[in-house]
Every structure is written in C-alpha cells, then in structure tokens.
Amino acid sequence: MQNEKGLKKNIFLLGWTSFFEDVSSQMNYSILPLFLANVLGVNKAFIGLIEGIAETTESFLKV
C-alpha cells in the first residue's frame, strides 16, 4: 500500500492528464469544421448537417 503522499501525487498527475486530454479534444472539435471546409473542400451545408446530427444525437442520449 502506498503512503498518502504518493497517492496524492498520482491523483494530481491523473488530474492533469485528464485536463490536457479534455483541452486537446475541445481544440479538435472546434477546428474540424474549418479543416473540412478549407482543406477538404466539403460543402458548408453538409458540415451544418453533420453538426446538426451530432447535436441531435447528443440531446437524445442525455435523456
């Protein structure tokens, strides 16, 4: 069994790992529509459709 100081260090490091993972995923979600439109040349209406389906799915899964 670890001492309390080692346990606190592990929890602290896991917290920072979770923070950086969340920040990186949020950056990807915000840049994805720009990448699809400017680099891949996807129609902006199709990007809106993708975003709408994602929001609808999210709202159904919250219930």
Buried (B, 14 or more C-beta within 10 A) or exposed (E): EEEEEEEEEEEEEEEEEEEEEEEEEEEEEEEEBEEBBEEEEBEEEEBEEBEEEEEEEEEEEEE
